[in-house]
Amino acid sequence: MTKTEIFLLKAFHGDAIIIKTVDTSGNPYTILIDGGPSNTFDFALRKELSAISKLDLLILTHIDSDHIGGILKFIDNSLFDKITIDKFWINSPHLIPITDGSSKISAIQAGNLEKKLIDKKVELHKFSSLITAVDTYSPKKGIEFTILSPTPHALDAVVKEWPELGSEHKAKLDDLKISGGVTNSQLPRGNLKDLAIADFKPGKSLDNDRFNSASIAFILRLVDCTLLLLGDARAEIIEESLIKLGYNSTDNKLKVDFVKISHHGSKNNTSSSLLDLIDCENFIIMTNGGSARTKHPDRETVARILYHPARNLDNSIQIFLNYPLAEIEAKAGIFFTKEELLNAKCSVLENINQI
C-alpha cells in the first residue's frame, strides 16, 4: 500500500483534488488543490473535508470560477472554522507581500475571496509570498514543490486586474496586519497521429489568456511518488520552466508517476513539445465534459498524449477520467475510439475518484 492517496473529486467541469501523504517520518500532510465551481462544495467537497481536521496547505491555482467557486462556499460554511489550515497558496496582492506597487486585480470572485478571508481573520503569516516559477518549497522532509507556473510576468498581468478592497475591508486588513448538451463527435477533426504533429496554435496569446497564464502549476515530489499538477496553466510557460530547470526531450526528461493534464484536456494548454519533455505513463483529465460555453477534453490533447514525437510506444499508458466516459462524451462528443486506444497501447480508466 502506498503512502500517498490522490482524491479526484467530482467537480463538474472544474478541478478539486485532495492529496493525503506523509513526510519521511510518517507524519501526515494533506493538500487541497482548488474547489471546483460552487456546487462542488455541496456535492463532493463538504463530505471529504468533513473527515479532515487539518489541511497543511490549501492551493487556489487561479481565480476562474470552476476552481474558486467551491472554495468560496467552503469559507462561508461552518466547516471552515473547524478545520485548521496551516498555509494558503493564493496569488492575491492584498493578502501577501507585494513589492510591485501596481497591484489591482479585477475579478469579482477574487475580490470576494479576499474579503471572506479577511472577515474570517485568517492570520496573514499563513499566506505564502507570490508563488512563481521556478521557486522550490519544502515544508517537510520528503515533500518538495517545484513551481513551474506562473512566471512573474504572467502574474503581474493578472495582478493589474485585481479589484481594490473597499474601505471596510481595508480597515479590517490593517487590523490583521497589526495583529498578524450533446455535442457532435470530435472524430472528424482528424487522425490522431496527424493531430499530434500539427502546429500548436492556442486560441489565445499568453497576454490575452491572463488568468490561465497565471495558474499555479508545480512538480510535487513525495516519499513514494512524483506528481506533475498543471492546474489550467499554459504549455508554453510549463515548457519554458522545465527547460530552465535542465530538462530536455532526449536524455533528461522529467520523470513523474502522474500528470494532471492542464485545463481539463483543452487543446490550448497541452502541446506535443511539452509532453516530449515528460516521462510518464499515467495521465489524469478532470472534467465532466464541460459547460455550455466550453467542452473538454479535446481530441487534439488525447492525440498529443498518445503520439507526441518523443513518446516510447513500447510502453503502455493510462488515462484516468474522474467521470464516466459516456457522461463526458455526451457533452464533449466522442474524442477517441476503442480501436485507436488499442493501437496506441492506451487504456482509459473512467469514473476514478481515488488513486
N, C-alpha and C positions, 0 to 999 in steps of 0.2 A: 504493500500500500504506500502510495506516495505521500509526501508531507504537504503538498500543495493541492488545494481544491479550487477550481475555477467555476463560478456560477454565472451562467449566461441567462439573465433574467428575460422574461417575456416583456420586452419594452416597445412593442408595436413596431413602428418604423424607426425607432431610436436605439440608443445604447444604454445599457445599465449592467455593470459587471461587478461582482464581488469576488475578491481573491482572499482566500484564507491560507496562510502559510506559517512557517516558523523560522526563527533565526538559528544560528549554529548551535545555540544552547537549548533549543527546543521550545523557546518562548513563543507564544502565538503572535501573529502580526496579521491584521485584517485591513483590506483596502476596499473602498467603494469608489468605482470609476463611473461617473455620470449617473443620471437618474431617469433617462428616457423622457418622453412627453409627460404631461401632468397626470394622465390616467394610469401611468405605470405605477405610481405610488400605491394606489388602492388595489390595483390588480396583482402586483407582484412584489414590489419593493417593501411595503409595510410588513408582509409576512416574514421575509428574510431578515429584515432589520430587527424584528421583534425577538429574534433568537440571539441577538448580538448585544453585548453590554458595552463594548468598546470598539471604536474604529480608530486604528492607528493613523490612517490617512484617508481623507476624502478628496478626490480629484475631480474637478469640473474641467473637462478638456477644453471646452469653449462654450459660447453662450447661445448656440442655436437651441430653439425650443424643444427639439427632440432629444436634447441632452440635459437641459437645465430644468425643464418643467417638473419632473418628479422630485428634484432636489428642493424646489420651492415649496412643494406640498409637504415634503418631509420636515422642513424647517417650521412650517405652520402647525405641524402635528405635535401633540404632547410627547410623542416618541423621541423627538429631537432632544428634549430636556432629560430624557432617561439614559441616553447613550453618551458616553464620554468620547469626544473626538479630539485626538491629540494634535493633529496637523491638518491644515487645509491647503490644497494647491488650487488657487483660483487667481488667474491673472487679472486682478481688479486693481485699478490705480488708487482707490481710496483706502483699501484695507491692507495694502502692502507698501513697502518703501519704494518711492519713485524718485529717481534722480533727474529725469527729464521733466521740465515744467509743463509740457503740453499734454496733460493727461485728462482727456474728456472722452467718454465713450457714449454713443447714442444707441442704446438698445434697451427697450423698456424693461424686459425681464432682467437684464444685467443690473439695472438700477434698483429694481425690486429686490434682487438677491442681496445687494449690499445693505439696503435698508432693513431687511429682515434680520440679517446677521448682526447689524448694529443694535437693533431693537432687542435681540436676544443677549446682548452684551458679551458676545464671544470675544475672548481676550485676544488682543492684536498679536501677541507673540506666537499665536497658533497659525498665523498666516505666513507662508514662506515668501521670500523675496521673489521677484519675477522669475518664472520658470522658462528658460530659453536654452536653445542648442548652443554648445554641446556640453552643458554642465553635467556633473555627476552628483549623486546624493546617496549616501549610505547611512540610513538611520540605525541599522543594527548589523552585526556581523552576519554575513550570508544573505543580505538583502541589499541590492545595489541598483539604482536607477541611472541610466544614461539618457539624457534628454536629446531628442532628435528634432523636435519642432516645438514651438515656433522659433524662427530667427528673431533677433532683436528688431530688425526692420519690419517684419510682418506683424509683430506685436505692436510696434509703435503706430502702424497704420490703423489698427483697430482701437488702440487706446485713444486716438484722436476723436473717436466717435462715441466715447462713453458719456452718459448723461451726468451733469453736475448733481450733487446732492442738494436737496432743499435745506433751508436754514435750520429746520428742526433736527434733521439727521446730521448736519454738520456739527451742531452743538453736542449731540449725543456722541458723535465720533470724537470730538475734542475731549469729552469726558473719559472715553475709553483710552485715549492716548495718555491722558493724565493718570489714569488708574492702570493701565495695561492693555376599385371597379374591374372588371375583366379587361385584360389588355391583350392585344394581338401577340402572336408568337414572335419571339426575337430571332428565330432560326433564319429568316431571310436576310438578316444583317450580314451573313457571310460564313464561310468556312472558318473553323476555329484556328487552324494553322495560319491562314491568311490574316485573320484579325489580330493574331498575336504579334505579327511583324509589321503591321500597318503603322504609319506615323502616329505618335501620341499627340493628340490635339485636344486638350481640355477646352471645355466650353467657355471658360473664363480665364483671364490672366490672374496672376497671383494678387495683383493690386485690386482687381475687381471681385476677388473672392476672399475678402479680408477676414471674415470670421473663420472659415476653414483654414486659411493660411496661418491663422493664429492658434490653431488647435494644438494642444499639448499631446505629444507622442513620445514614446520612450521605449528603450530596452529595459526589461526588468529581469535581473539575474538573481535567482533564488537558490536555495540549498540543493534543490533536486531538479530544477528545470530553468530554462531561459525563455522569456516571452517577449514578443515584439507587439506592442499595443499602440495602434496608429490613430485612434480617435477618428476625426474627419480630416486628418492632415493631408496636405498636398504632396504628391510623389516627388516633385522637384525639390522640395525642402528636405524631405527624408533622405533622398539620394545624395544631395549635397552634404548633409551631415555625416552620412555613412562614409563617403569618400574622404571627408575631412578627418574622420577617425581612422583612416587607413584601410578600409575595406575595398575590395575590388571583385570583379566577376570571374577571375581566373583562379588565383592561388590563395586568396584570403577573403572568402565570403563570410558574412555574418551568419553563424550557425545558431539557430534557435529551435526550440521544440514546437512552438505555436506562433503563428502570426494572426493577429486580429486585423483583418483587412480593413482599410480605411473607408469611411463614408458608406458603409452598408453595401459595398461592392460596386460603387459608382465607377463608370469608365473614366471619369475625370480625375480620379485620385489614385489609381494604380497603373503604373507603367511597366512594360517588359524590362526596361533598363533598370528600374528599381528592383524588380524580382530577381534579375540577374545577379544582384549583389547579396542575395539571401539564400542560405542553405536551410531549407525547411520542407517537411513533408506533411504538415498539418496546418490548415488554413480555416479560420473562423469568419463567417459572414453573419452579421447580426441585422436582421430585418424581417418583417412580416410581408414584405413585398412592396412596401412604400405607402405613401399617402396619395391623396387626389392630385397633388402637384408634382410629386416626384416618385418614380418607380425604381426599385432596386431588387436584386443586383442586375448589372448589365452583362450581356453575353460577352462583350469585349473583355471584361475583367476576368471572367472564367477562362476565356481563351488565353489570356496572358499568364494566368496561373498554370495552365496545363502545358503551354507551348512557348514560354519565353525562351529565347535562344540558348541561354546557359543552363536550362533545366536538364538534369540527368534522367533520361527516360528509362533507365534501368530500374529506377526506384519508383515505387508506388506512392501516391499521395492521397490524402483525405481532405475533404471539405466538410466542415461542421456547420450546420444550419440550426439556429435556435427556434425555428418554427417548422411545421410540416411543409414539405416541398409543395404539395398540392395547394396549400393556402398561399404560399409565396407566388406560385405560378398564376394563381387566379388574379393576382393584382399586377404582377410584373411581366407576365407572359412566360412561355416556355423558353428557357435560356440555354438548355443543353438536352441531348438525348442520351438514353442509356448506352446506346452503341458508341457515341462519342466518348463517354466516360470510360467505357471498356477499352477502347482503342488507345486512350491516353493513360491507362493504368491509374485510374482515379476512382475512388468510391466516395459517395456522399452519405453522410450520417445526418439524418434530419430530426427535428424536434429535440435537439440536445440541450439540456438545461444545466448539466454539470459534467465537468471533465476532471 
